[in-house]
């Protein structure tokens, strides 16, 4: 019989707060995390705003500065979020079989700051001046590797790379291993620190980013007719997953059960979603079916909601396709309206939002949604504009759709014995 998987720890580093409580309080208050880019001089860039992490100091998470110099910022975020999640779970690792605790932490892009500094130094000073730690700082698997090393987790250790679906796939893949009995627990999620010259310039060249530079508070506006692109964000989301009986045995607090997981591909285009959201709808249905539920059992959808025309429209069509008449009863909101788009970390951070929704009975709003475009009005979804609402959410799903046609959906259920 397939084992049940629950979430017992939450760790988040985000543009609106560090730690689950600060993060969640900010989301419920509709706090904007977007501002002018400070990580580098962006004065000549088309897009000069981002959702940056504020007041982050890796040394406050038990990592000394010498060791931190061997980690890219994206890895530092992952280690910090993992510590927050492990502390929140109250798991005593010294009493656990560390060979049965896995690590699945992915990143969509990886060590962009390290890569930028590598080539800057290489071109200005030559190959003899390249830092010997540049490769282990830069490679995409190192967030998972460093979390494993720092916390002594010796089970399956891997890094998922599925663009903006990374965090969701990471949690889903880790769940599968626990369900199959290969692990007792796992630290899983995603991280990203791509507010760097190359990534910002690249996404801006695609015309994907908002250029509402003079009004960052209103730049990320999912589903709104006046949106002009997504806003880059950064941070990390990590959850502690446990096999249910393992969690119960140690008296762990259970936020929710991860009851369903769906993953498929558009097989259509490198950046654009497939028309009409057909594959995205199938992905959601896979997660619902995996949980043994019906569409009408779902109360809340944490949307991918990027603030781009094609994503917002196709995802909304997909929701309407899956849920039919029930679609208008759903609450649907976009975390990205406040945090910006955390790329490889987005799905994991939004999974944490779902867990807190079930935990607290509150749904965070989609901010900056003043008027949906006409096609979205016709679909008629409730995007929870402006203010949080109270709701007894028993079942929530979270969507993530990435470049390359990667689709992933997780279904979270209020835990019942």
N, C-alpha and C positions, 0 to 999 in steps of 0.2 A: 504494500500500500504506500502511495506517495506521501511523503512527510509534509507537514505544514510548516510554513515559514512566517515568522513575525519580526517586526522591527522593534528593537529595544533600546536603540541609541541614535541620537541625531546630532550631527555636527555641521555647522555651516559658516562659511566665510563669504560675505556678500557685500555689494555696494550699499545696502541699506542696514547692515549690521553684522556683527560677528557673534556667533552663538545663537542657538535656536530661539531664545526668548527675545533678544534684541531684534532678530530677523523677523519673527512673527509679529511682534508688537508694531514694527514699522510697516509691515504689509497691511495689517488691519487698519492702521491709521492712514493708509494711502500715501505713505512717505515716498518722495521722489529721490532716487539714488543717482541721478544723472547730473553731470556737471562738466565744466571745461576740462579737457585733458591736461593733467599735470605731470604725467610720467615722462613726457618729452615735449620739445617745442613743436607744437602742431599748428603754428600760425600760418604756414603755407599749405596746409592740408584742406581738402574740400570738406571733410568732416572733422570737427575740432572738439567734439563732445564724446563722453563715454561714461559708463557706470564703473567707476574705480572703487576699489576697496580702500577704506579710510582707516588710519590709525592702526595699521597692522605691524606687529613686532614679533617675529618668530621666536625671539628669545623668551617671550612670556609663555611659550608653550613647551619650555624645557629643552630647546635646541640652542646650543651655544653658537655664538656668531662665527666661530671658525668653521664649525660643521655646516652652518647655513650657507657659507660661501661656496660650498660644493653642491648646492641645490639651486636650480632655477626657481624663480618666483612661483611658477605653477606648482612645482613640487613642494615648496614651503606651504602654499595654501592647502595642499592635500594633507600634509603631515599635521598641520594645525587643525583642520577639520576632522581628521581621524582621531586626534587626541580628544577633541570636544565630544565626538560621538562615543568613544570608549569610556570617557569619564561619565557621560550622561547615562550610559548603559549600566554603570556600576559593576561591570564584569571584572573579576579578579583573575587576570591572566596567569598569575603564578599558580592558580588552582586548576587551570585548564590544560587540556592536551593541545599544545600549540600546533602540533602536526595536523590537527583537525579544524584549525581556524584559517580561512583563506583570505586573500586580498585581491580584489578586482577593482582597480581604480584606473579609469581611462582619461584620455585627453583628446580633444579634437585636433589640436595643432601642436601642442608640446612646448618646448623651451624656446619660444620666439625671442625673448630678450637675450638669452644666451647666444642664439644664432645671429642676431643682429650685432652683438658685441664681437662675436668671432670674426665676421666679415669686415667690420669696421677696423678692428685691430690688424687683421691680415692685410688689408689693402693699404693701411697707413703705415704699419711698422714692419710688415713682412712675416713669413711663416715661422721664423725662429722665436717670435714673441707670442705665439698662440698659447693660451692657458692649457696645461695638460689635463685639466678637469673638464674641458669644454664638451667632450663627447658624453661622458656620464652625466653631465648636467643637462644636456640638450635632448637626448633620446627620449621618445615618448613613453616608454615603459617605466621610466625611472620614478615617476610618482608612485606607482604601485610598488616598485622595488624598495624605495625608501620607506614607505609606510610599513612594509613587511619587516625591514631591517630595524627601524626605530622601535617597533613594538614587539618584535620577536615572533611574528606570525609565520608559521612554517608550512602551512597547507598550500593548496593551489594558489599561485600568484601570477596574475596576468593583467594585461592592459588592453582594453577595447578601444578601437578607433573607428567610430562611425559618424564623424562630424558632429552635428548638433543632436544626434540620437545617442551619443556616447554614454552619458550618465545613466540614461534609462536602460540601455542594453547591458551596462555593467551590473546594475542591480538585478536585472532579469536573469542574466547568465549566472550570477552568484546564487540566486534563488534556486535555479535548476540543480546546481550541485548539492545544495542542502536537501532539496526534495528527493534527490536520488540516493541520499545517505552517504555521500562522499565527504561532506563536511558537517561539523556541528554548528559552525557559525562562520560569518564572513564580514569583513569590512569592505564596503562597496560604494562606488559613486564616481564622480568625475571632477576634474579640475581644469582651470584655464587661466592663463595670464597673457592674453594676446593684445592688450592695449599697448602696442608697440608700433614703431614706424612702418615696418613692412606689412603687418596685418591690416592696419588701418588704411594704409595707402592701397593695398590690394582690394579690400572690400569696397573702398570708395571708388576705385577704378571700375568696378562692376556696377556702380550706381545702386548698390544695395543699402548704403548707410544714409541715415537722416542727415541733412545738412541744416537743420534748424539750430544753427550754432548760437544764435542770439537769444534763444529761448529753450535751454536744455530741460527745464522743468516740464515742458510740454512736448518734448521731441519724440518720446516713445509713446505711441498712441494706437495700440492694436485695435483693429476693426473700425477705426474712425475714418471718415471720408477724406480728411485732410492730412492723413499720414504720408510721409515721404521716404520711408525706409526704416530699417531697424537701427538700434543703438548698440554699439559694442559694450559688453560687460565683462567682468572678470570675477573670479572667486572659486570656491569649491563647495561641494555638498557630499557628505559621507554619512552612510547609515550603518548601524550594526544590525545584521540579520542573524537570526538564530532559529534553529529547529525548535518547534513549539515545546516539546517535552524538556529539551535542554534549558530553555528559558524559564519554564515553570519550576523546574527542579531547583534553580538558584533564586527563585522568587523575584525574577526580573519584572520591571514595569513594561507592559506591552502597549505600544502606541496603536498598532493596528496589524492586521495580517496582510501579507502580500499574497493575494489569492489568484491573480491572473497575470499572464505575460503574453504579449503578442509581438511578433517581429516579422517584417517582410520587406519587399523591395518594389519600388515603382517600375524599375527597368525601363525608364523613359528618357531622362535628361540629367545632365551633370548638376544642374542647379535648380531647374524649375520642377515643381511637383506635377505629377500626372494629372491630366484634366479631370474635373468633377470629383476629385478626391476618392476615386474608386478604391485604390489600393490602401489608402489611409483608413477608409471605412472598414475594409477587410481586416486591417491590423487591429483596430478597436474590437471588432467582432471576435478575433482570435483570443484576445485577452478576456473578453466576457465569457466566451465558451470555455476557456481554460479554467475559469473560476466556477464553472457549472451554474452560471447565472443567466438571466435574461436581460435584454437592454433596459426594460422598464425598472429593473432593480437598481440602476445607477442613479445617484442623486446629483453628482457634481463632476464636471470635467475641467481639469486644469489644462487649458489649451496650450498648444505650442505658441500660438498667438504672437507672432514676431513683429507685427506692425509693418508688414509688407503686403501688397495687394494680392499676389498670387497665393501666398500661404494662408492669409486670413480668409479669403474667399473659399479656397478648396477645402480647408479644414472645416469651415462652417457647413459646406455642402456634405462633407463626409459625416459630420455629426447628424445632420438631418437624414442622411441615407441610413445610418445605423439605427437611429432611435425613432424614426417615424413620428407619430403623433406625440410620443413622449418627449421629443426634443425640446418642445416649448416649456416643458415642466422642469427641465434641467437648469442648474446654475452653472454658468461657464465663465471662467475668468482667466486673465493672463498675468502671471507674475512678472513677465518681462516689461509690462507697462511701468514698473517701478525699478527693477534691477537692470534693465537692458538685457541683451541677449548674451548669456554666459557660455554660449557655444557648447563645448564638450562637458561643461559643468551644469548646463541648464537643466537637463532632465533630472539630475540628482537633487539639485536645489528645489526643483518643483515637486519632486517626490516628497521632500521634507515638508513642503507647504501642504501637500495632501494629508500627510500624517498628522500635522497640526490641525488641519481642518476637522478631521475625524475626532481628534483628541479634545478640541475646544468647542466644537459645535458652531464654528464661525467660518464664513467664506470671505476671503479677502476680495477687494474690488479690482476691477480694471480701471485704472485712472486714465485721465485724458480722453476718455471716450465721450465726445460731445454729441456726435451724430454719426451713426453708421452709414456706410455708402448704401445706395439704393438696393443693390443685389442682396446685401446682408439684411436689410429691413424686410425684404420679401421672405427670407428664410426664417426670421423672427426669433432668434435665440436670445436668451437673457444673459447678457455679458456682465452682469453685476456692475453697472457703471457707477463710478464715483465713491460709493460708500460700502463698507463691509456689511454683511447681513448675517443674522443668526439662522442656523439651519441644522437640523439633526441629520448630518450626513453619515449614512451607514456604509455607502459604497461610493468610492471616488476613482476616477481614472485620470491618468496623466499621459499626454501625448508628446512625442518628440519626433521631428521629421528632419533629416539631415541631407545636405548636399550629397549627390551620388544616388539619391532615391532611397536612403535608409529610413525605414519607418519603425517605430517602437512604441508600445503602449504598456503601461503597468496598471493593474487594478488593485486597489487597496480596500480592505473591508474591515469594519469595526470588529474587533476580536470578540468571539463568543466561544465559550468553552465547549 
